[in-house]
Amino acid sequence: DALAPSPPTTLFAYDCVQRAFAYRRTFEEALYPPVRACLEEAVRRDPGYAGAWAMLAFAHLDAARFGLVEPQAAAGELDAGLAAAQRAVVLAPESVRSLQSLAALRYAHGDFAGAEEAQRQAIALNPHDPESLAQLGWRLMARGRWDEGGELMQEAIAHSLAAPTWYYENLTYARYLAGDLTQARAAATLASPNCCGFGHIVLALT
């Protein structure tokens, strides 16, 4: 972060972003409220820190997609998330994290072409960033491009020191649909601790 185009000016904001990264590895619901509150305070104290805005954008997205707010509030969360992501890009237009957040919120708004464009810009800036590869991979798979998406998921895992379990969950789908049941089962075994029951679902599937 110290070398980023929009570095933090407070240790508080830097710490909040690191806590947000930790939360996003597991998406454990109990971690969400303190991380969300921390990020909101981070952008208040350090409004020029693009990383905090990007992670706040993801927090708004999670509130909507994981049902952490009332259904009628979901659209407002997505709009707030898009605004936060756009703010991050304005502050740091060549930040991988800013572009990742913009891609995620565009996708959530149904702008699939715009989401893919932003994600590919992030990959061009750092072709070895696992999160960029994985995010594009699952979105392509969700839209029926299983082969391409699966290869990106495999590449994301290869570039990870310790890949999050959701990477393996999505790789399971790709390998299963490709008819490679041995590799699908191997990936599903690694995905089984994933949140929300999906890890067990893919294990049962294979």
C-alpha positions in Angstrom: 0.0 0.0 0.0 2.9 2.4 0.6 3.8 2.2 -3.1 0.2 2.4 -4.3 -1.0 5.5 -6.3 -3.3 6.4 -3.4 -1.6 5.2 -0.2 -3.1 5.3 3.3 -2.3 8.2 5.5 -3.4 6.5 8.7 -2.6 3.2 10.3 -6.3 2.9 11.2 -7.3 2.9 7.5 -4.5 0.5 6.5 -5.5 -1.9 9.3 -9.2 -1.8 8.2 -8.3 -2.8 4.7 -6.2 -5.7 5.9 -9.1 -6.9 8.1 -11.3 -6.7 5.0 -8.9 -8.9 3.0 -9.0 -11.4 5.8 -12.8 -11.4 5.9 -13.0 -11.9 2.1 -11.0 -15.1 2.3 -13.9 -16.8 4.2 -16.9 -14.4 4.1 -17.7 -15.5 7.6 -20.8 -13.6 8.5 -19.7 -12.8 12.1 -16.8 -10.8 10.7 -18.8 -8.6 8.4 -20.3 -6.0 10.8 -17.0 -4.9 12.4 -15.2 -4.9 9.0 -18.0 -2.8 7.5 -18.0 -0.3 10.4 -14.2 -0.1 10.2 -14.2 0.6 6.5 -16.9 3.3 6.8 -14.7 5.0 9.5 -11.6 4.5 7.3 -13.0 6.5 4.4 -14.2 9.2 6.8 -10.7 9.5 8.3 -8.8 8.9 5.1 -11.0 9.9 2.2 -8.1 9.9 -0.3 -7.3 6.2 0.3 -8.5 4.3 -2.7 -8.0 0.9 -1.1 -10.5 1.7 1.6 -13.1 2.8 -0.9 -12.5 -0.3 -3.0 -13.0 -2.6 0.0 -16.0 -0.6 1.1 -17.5 -1.2 -2.3 -17.1 -4.9 -1.8 -18.7 -4.6 1.6 -21.8 -3.0 0.1 -21.9 -5.7 -2.5 -21.8 -8.5 0.2 -24.6 -6.8 2.1 -26.8 -7.1 -0.9 -25.8 -10.5 -2.3 -25.6 -12.4 1.1 -28.8 -11.0 2.4 -27.2 -9.0 5.3 -29.8 -6.2 4.8 -33.5 -6.2 4.3 -34.5 -7.1 0.7 -35.7 -3.6 0.0 -32.3 -2.1 1.0 -30.3 -4.3 -1.4 -30.6 -2.0 -4.4 -29.4 0.9 -2.3 -26.4 -1.1 -1.2 -25.5 -1.9 -4.8 -25.7 1.7 -5.8 -23.6 2.8 -2.8 -21.1 0.0 -3.7 -20.8 1.2 -7.3 -20.3 4.8 -6.1 -17.5 3.7 -3.8 -15.9 1.7 -6.5 -16.0 4.6 -8.9 -14.5 6.8 -6.2 -11.7 4.3 -5.8 -11.0 4.3 -9.6 -10.9 8.1 -9.6 -8.4 8.1 -6.8 -6.3 5.3 -8.3 -7.2 4.5 -11.9 -4.3 2.0 -12.3 -4.9 0.2 -9.0 -5.7 -3.5 -9.4 -8.0 -3.3 -6.3 -9.9 -0.3 -7.6 -10.6 -2.0 -10.9 -11.6 -5.3 -9.2 -14.2 -3.5 -7.1 -15.5 -1.6 -10.2 -15.8 -4.9 -12.1 -17.7 -6.6 -9.2 -20.2 -3.8 -8.9 -20.7 -3.4 -12.6 -21.4 -7.2 -12.8 -23.9 -6.9 -9.9 -25.7 -4.1 -11.8 -25.9 -6.4 -14.9 -23.3 -4.6 -16.9 -21.5 -7.8 -17.9 -19.4 -6.3 -20.7 -18.3 -3.4 -18.5 -17.4 -5.8 -15.7 -15.3 -7.9 -18.0 -13.5 -4.9 -19.4 -12.6 -3.6 -15.9 -11.5 -7.0 -14.8 -9.3 -7.5 -17.8 -7.7 -4.1 -17.2 -6.9 -5.3 -13.6 -5.3 -8.5 -15.0 -3.3 -6.5 -17.6 -1.8 -4.4 -14.7 -0.9 -7.6 -12.8 -1.3 -10.9 -14.7 -0.4 -12.9 -11.7 -2.9 -11.5 -9.2 -5.0 -14.5 -8.1 -8.1 -12.6 -7.2 -8.3 -10.9 -10.6 -8.0 -14.2 -12.3 -10.5 -15.9 -10.0 -13.1 -13.1 -10.2 -13.1 -13.1 -14.0 -13.1 -16.9 -14.0 -16.3 -17.4 -12.0 -18.1 -14.7 -13.9 -17.3 -16.3 -17.2 -18.5 -19.6 -15.9 -21.7 -18.1 -14.6 -22.3 -16.9 -18.2 -21.6 -20.3 -19.8 -18.0 -19.9 -20.7 -16.9 -22.9 -18.6 -13.7 -23.8 -20.3 -12.2 -20.4 -20.3 -13.4 -19.7 -16.8 -12.1 -23.0 -15.5 -8.7 -22.3 -16.8 -8.6 -18.9 -15.2 -9.6 -20.5 -11.9 -6.8 -23.1 -12.2 -4.4 -20.3 -12.9 -5.6 -18.3 -9.9 -5.0 -21.4 -7.7 -1.5 -21.8 -9.2 -0.6 -18.2 -8.3 -1.9 -18.5 -4.7 0.1 -19.4 -1.7 -3.1 -20.6 0.0 -6.1 -20.4 -2.3 -9.5 -19.6 -0.7 -11.8 -22.5 -0.7 -14.2 -20.7 -3.1 -11.6 -21.0 -5.8 -11.8 -24.8 -5.6 -15.6 -24.7 -5.5 -15.7 -22.9 -8.8 -13.0 -25.1 -10.3 -15.1 -28.1 -9.3 -18.0 -26.9 -11.5 -15.7 -26.4 -14.4 -14.1 -29.8 -14.2 -17.4 -31.5 -13.6 -19.0 -30.0 -16.7 -15.9 -30.8 -18.7 -16.4 -34.5 -17.7 -13.2 -34.7 -15.7 -14.7 -36.3 -12.6 -11.4 -37.2 -11.0 -10.2 -33.6 -11.0 -13.7 -32.4 -10.0 -13.7 -34.6 -7.0 -10.2 -33.5 -6.0 -11.2 -29.9 -6.2 -14.4 -30.5 -4.3 -12.5 -32.1 -1.5 -10.5 -28.9 -1.1 -13.7 -26.8 -1.4 -15.7 -28.6 1.2 -14.9 -26.2 4.1 -16.3 -23.3 2.1 -19.0 -21.1 3.5 -22.7 -21.2 3.2 -22.9 -25.0 2.4 -21.6 -24.7 -1.1 -18.5 -26.7 -0.4 -20.6 -29.6 0.8 -22.8 -29.2 -2.2 -20.0 -29.6 -4.7 -18.6 -32.6 -2.7 -22.0 -34.3 -2.9 -22.2 -33.5 -6.6 -18.9 -35.2 -7.4 
